[in-house]
Amino acid sequence: MVTFGVVSGVQIVRDVLELYVVILIARALLSWFPIHGDSALVPVVRVLDRLTEPVLAPIRRILPPMRAGGMAIDLSIIVAVIVIQIVASLI
């Protein structure tokens, strides 16, 4: 039984997973905008890359970006978010 004011370990894991989904979405949104080397967002993009690449790289090896004309669509973030949501719902 959880008393008021005490957070369970399961809730902490769910909160961390939810935060990671927000980080993934932030990375996806920032990837839509060109960021130049002198931009103030460069450090933010680097941190987001370092936090998400360990999860996204293995997914990309299994599911490479799909070619659509002259561009590629990276589905790894979508797959990661779906898997995280499934894991969060199972705990």
MDAnalysis code that builds the backbone (N, CA, C; Angstrom):
import MDAnalysis as mda
import numpy as np

u = mda.Universe.empty(273, n_residues=91, atom_resindex=np.repeat(np.arange(91), 3), trajectory=True)
u.add_TopologyAttr("name", ["N", "CA", "C"] * 91)
u.add_TopologyAttr("resid", np.arange(1, 92))
u.add_TopologyAttr("resname", ["MET", "VAL", "THR", "PHE", "GLY", "VAL", "VAL", "SER", "GLY", "VAL", "GLN", "ILE", "VAL", "ARG", "ASP", "VAL", "LEU", "GLU", "LEU", "TYR", "VAL", "VAL", "ILE", "LEU", "ILE", "ALA", "ARG", "ALA", "LEU", "LEU", "SER", "TRP", "PHE", "PRO", "ILE", "HIS", "GLY", "ASP", "SER", "ALA", "LEU", "VAL", "PRO", "VAL", "VAL", "ARG", "VAL", "LEU", "ASP", "ARG", "LEU", "THR", "GLU", "PRO", "VAL", "LEU", "ALA", "PRO", "ILE", "ARG", "ARG", "ILE", "LEU", "PRO", "PRO", "MET", "ARG", "ALA", "GLY", "GLY", "MET", "ALA", "ILE", "ASP", "LEU", "SER", "ILE", "ILE", "VAL", "ALA", "VAL", "ILE", "VAL", "ILE", "GLN", "ILE", "VAL", "ALA", "SER", "LEU", "ILE"])
u.atoms.positions = np.array([
    [0.840, -1.172, 0.000],
    [0.000, 0.000, 0.000],
    [0.888, 1.239, 0.000],
    [0.566, 2.174, -0.848],
    [1.318, 3.408, -0.939],
    [0.601, 4.476, -0.124],
    [1.340, 5.115, 0.773],
    [0.734, 6.184, 1.564],
    [0.873, 7.505, 0.826],
    [0.093, 8.462, 1.219],
    [0.122, 9.787, 0.593],
    [1.500, 10.393, 0.743],
    [2.044, 10.902, -0.353],
    [3.340, 11.556, -0.302],
    [4.507, 10.639, -0.625],
    [4.261, 9.357, -0.698],
    [5.315, 8.410, -1.021],
    [5.069, 7.902, -2.442],
    [6.113, 7.987, -3.267],
    [5.986, 7.569, -4.659],
    [6.550, 6.167, -4.786],
    [5.805, 5.306, -5.462],
    [6.261, 3.932, -5.638],
    [7.319, 3.855, -6.734],
    [8.089, 2.781, -6.694],
    [9.105, 2.560, -7.716],
    [8.504, 2.444, -9.100],
    [7.345, 1.839, -9.191],
    [6.670, 1.692, -10.481],
    [6.305, 3.056, -11.044],
    [5.816, 3.947, -10.204],
    [5.448, 5.288, -10.663],
    [6.676, 6.063, -11.126],
    [7.800, 5.869, -10.453],
    [9.035, 6.542, -10.869],
    [9.455, 6.055, -12.245],
    [9.378, 4.755, -12.482],
    [9.730, 4.198, -13.797],
    [8.800, 4.750, -14.867],
    [7.508, 4.795, -14.575],
    [6.548, 5.354, -15.542],
    [6.848, 6.816, -15.843],
    [7.183, 7.576, -14.818],
    [7.503, 8.995, -15.017],
    [8.763, 9.171, -15.861],
    [9.769, 8.334, -15.621],
    [11.003, 8.398, -16.408],
    [10.714, 8.041, -17.866],
    [9.896, 7.019, -18.085],
    [9.536, 6.647, -19.458],
    [8.761, 7.768, -20.147],
    [7.861, 8.415, -19.416],
    [7.105, 9.528, -19.971],
    [8.032, 10.699, -20.314],
    [8.981, 10.978, -19.451],
    [9.962, 12.027, -19.726],
    [10.788, 11.691, -20.962],
    [11.150, 10.427, -21.124],
    [11.933, 10.018, -22.293],
    [11.127, 10.196, -23.578],
    [9.837, 9.933, -23.523],
    [8.981, 10.166, -24.697],
    [8.981, 11.653, -25.053],
    [8.914, 12.517, -24.060],
    [8.963, 13.962, -24.308],
    [10.300, 14.338, -24.956],
    [11.383, 13.742, -24.485],
    [12.703, 14.003, -25.069],
    [12.745, 13.541, -26.518],
    [12.174, 12.380, -26.807],
    [12.117, 11.891, -28.188],
    [11.321, 12.836, -29.083],
    [10.202, 13.307, -28.598],
    [9.368, 14.223, -29.388],
    [10.095, 15.542, -29.608],
    [10.793, 16.031, -28.587],
    [11.574, 17.267, -28.748],
    [12.638, 17.087, -29.819],
    [13.293, 15.934, -29.819],
    [14.307, 15.678, -30.847],
    [13.667, 15.658, -32.236],
    [12.521, 15.011, -32.348],
    [11.847, 14.947, -33.646],
    [11.459, 16.343, -34.124],
    [10.912, 17.156, -33.242],
    [10.501, 18.503, -33.632],
    [11.690, 19.359, -34.045],
    [12.780, 19.287, -33.289],
    [13.950, 20.091, -33.628],
    [14.617, 19.628, -34.921],
    [14.405, 18.373, -35.300],
    [15.011, 17.881, -36.540],
    [14.352, 18.489, -37.780],
    [13.201, 19.096, -37.614],
    [12.504, 19.694, -38.751],
    [13.062, 21.066, -39.110],
    [13.857, 21.651, -38.229],
    [14.359, 22.998, -38.437],
    [15.866, 22.975, -38.649],
    [16.350, 23.750, -39.631],
    [17.804, 23.808, -39.814],
    [18.450, 24.568, -38.650],
    [19.452, 23.958, -38.054],
    [20.145, 24.591, -36.938],
    [21.602, 24.757, -37.345],
    [22.039, 25.993, -37.408],
    [23.392, 26.314, -37.835],
    [24.353, 26.219, -36.665],
    [25.637, 26.127, -36.958],
    [26.667, 25.949, -35.943],
    [26.724, 27.035, -34.885],
    [26.266, 28.240, -35.211],
    [26.319, 29.334, -34.235],
    [24.991, 29.523, -33.491],
    [24.047, 28.627, -33.697],
    [22.740, 28.735, -33.055],
    [22.833, 28.402, -31.567],
    [21.993, 29.038, -30.787],
    [21.927, 28.755, -29.352],
    [21.336, 27.374, -29.078],
    [20.700, 26.773, -30.081],
    [20.093, 25.458, -29.899],
    [21.062, 24.298, -30.108],
    [22.259, 24.576, -30.578],
    [23.224, 23.499, -30.836],
    [23.476, 22.652, -29.581],
    [23.723, 23.249, -28.400],
    [23.928, 22.410, -27.208],
    [22.695, 21.568, -26.850],
    [21.510, 22.115, -27.070],
    [20.275, 21.375, -26.779],
    [20.172, 20.167, -27.702],
    [20.450, 20.373, -28.983],
    [20.382, 19.279, -29.957],
    [21.412, 18.207, -29.613],
    [22.591, 18.608, -29.212],
    [23.631, 17.634, -28.837],
    [23.198, 16.794, -27.644],
    [22.615, 17.427, -26.641],
    [22.152, 16.685, -25.463],
    [21.035, 15.720, -25.858],
    [20.086, 16.187, -26.655],
    [18.997, 15.318, -27.096],
    [19.526, 14.140, -27.897],
    [20.509, 14.393, -28.761],
    [21.113, 13.305, -29.540],
    [21.780, 12.282, -28.630],
    [22.534, 12.764, -27.647],
    [23.223, 11.846, -26.735],
    [22.249, 11.023, -25.898],
    [21.115, 11.611, -25.545],
    [20.129, 10.893, -24.737],
    [19.320, 9.883, -25.551],
    [19.090, 10.174, -26.823],
    [18.188, 9.328, -27.611],
    [18.884, 8.355, -28.556],
    [20.087, 8.668, -28.976],
    [20.754, 7.832, -29.976],
    [20.991, 6.392, -29.510],
    [21.308, 6.140, -28.227],
    [21.469, 4.737, -27.804],
    [20.209, 3.886, -27.993],
    [19.049, 4.503, -27.973],
    [17.794, 3.773, -28.199],
    [17.448, 3.734, -29.690],
    [17.668, 4.841, -30.386],
    [17.246, 4.936, -31.784],
    [18.167, 4.185, -32.749],
    [19.467, 4.146, -32.476],
    [20.410, 3.495, -33.405],
    [20.086, 2.010, -33.629],
    [19.820, 1.222, -32.579],
    [19.465, -0.185, -32.831],
    [18.168, -0.343, -33.629],
    [17.222, 0.556, -33.402],
    [15.968, 0.495, -34.162],
    [16.243, 0.795, -35.629],
    [17.112, 1.769, -35.901],
    [17.465, 2.119, -37.284],
    [18.193, 0.991, -38.005],
    [18.961, 0.184, -37.247],
    [19.634, -0.953, -37.878],
    [18.614, -1.980, -38.361],
    [17.525, -2.135, -37.600],
    [16.473, -3.084, -37.983],
    [15.535, -2.463, -39.016],
    [15.203, -1.196, -38.826],
    [14.256, -0.487, -39.685],
    [14.917, 0.790, -40.206],
    [15.671, 0.687, -41.308],
    [16.349, 1.889, -41.819],
    [15.336, 2.926, -42.308],
    [15.759, 4.190, -42.390],
    [14.853, 5.243, -42.891],
    [14.318, 4.883, -44.281],
    [13.035, 5.164, -44.485],
    [12.381, 4.867, -45.761],
    [12.618, 6.021, -46.728],
    [12.985, 5.685, -47.956],
    [13.190, 6.698, -48.982],
    [11.835, 7.133, -49.535],
    [11.680, 8.433, -49.637],
    [10.453, 9.008, -50.203],
    [10.875, 10.151, -51.114],
    [11.113, 9.824, -52.364],
    [11.597, 10.850, -53.285],
    [13.022, 11.216, -52.935],
    [13.285, 12.497, -52.750],
    [14.623, 12.957, -52.427],
    [14.913, 13.029, -50.946],
    [14.033, 12.498, -50.116],
    [14.253, 12.559, -48.676],
    [14.026, 11.197, -48.051],
    [14.380, 11.068, -46.795],
    [14.179, 9.814, -46.068],
    [13.325, 10.085, -44.829],
    [12.449, 9.146, -44.535],
    [11.580, 9.264, -43.367],
    [12.082, 8.286, -42.311],
    [12.502, 8.826, -41.169],
    [13.038, 8.018, -40.077],
    [11.889, 7.629, -39.149],
    [11.575, 6.346, -39.120],
    [10.471, 5.858, -38.294],
    [10.922, 5.391, -36.909],
    [12.220, 5.514, -36.630],
    [12.736, 4.971, -35.375],
    [12.130, 5.659, -34.149],
    [11.879, 6.943, -34.229],
    [11.295, 7.652, -33.079],
    [9.870, 7.167, -32.823],
    [9.125, 6.961, -33.886],
    [7.749, 6.462, -33.738],
    [7.753, 5.075, -33.098],
    [8.637, 4.210, -33.580],
    [8.734, 2.856, -33.025],
    [9.131, 2.920, -31.558],
    [10.105, 3.762, -31.221],
    [10.551, 3.883, -29.833],
    [9.418, 4.365, -28.930],
    [8.670, 5.355, -29.375],
    [7.560, 5.873, -28.569],
    [6.501, 4.785, -28.358],
    [6.177, 4.042, -29.395],
    [5.177, 2.967, -29.268],
    [5.651, 1.903, -28.285],
    [6.907, 1.480, -28.406],
    [7.440, 0.454, -27.505],
    [7.454, 0.967, -26.063],
    [7.871, 2.203, -25.865],
    [7.894, 2.765, -24.509],
    [6.489, 2.834, -23.924],
    [5.515, 3.223, -24.733],
    [4.131, 3.284, -24.246],
    [3.615, 1.891, -23.869],
    [3.978, 0.890, -24.659],
    [3.558, -0.484, -24.341],
    [4.197, -0.940, -23.040],
    [5.507, -0.691, -22.898],
    [6.204, -1.081, -21.666],
    [5.590, -0.365, -20.470],
    [5.337, 0.921, -20.596],
    [4.756, 1.690, -19.482],
    [3.371, 1.159, -19.094],
    [2.622, 0.711, -20.077],
    [1.279, 0.195, -19.755],
    [1.326, -1.191, -19.114],
    [2.432, -1.911, -19.314],
    [2.551, -3.249, -18.736],
    [3.069, -3.249, -17.307],
    [3.658, -2.126, -16.895],
    [4.150, -2.092, -15.511],
    [3.139, -1.501, -14.569],
])
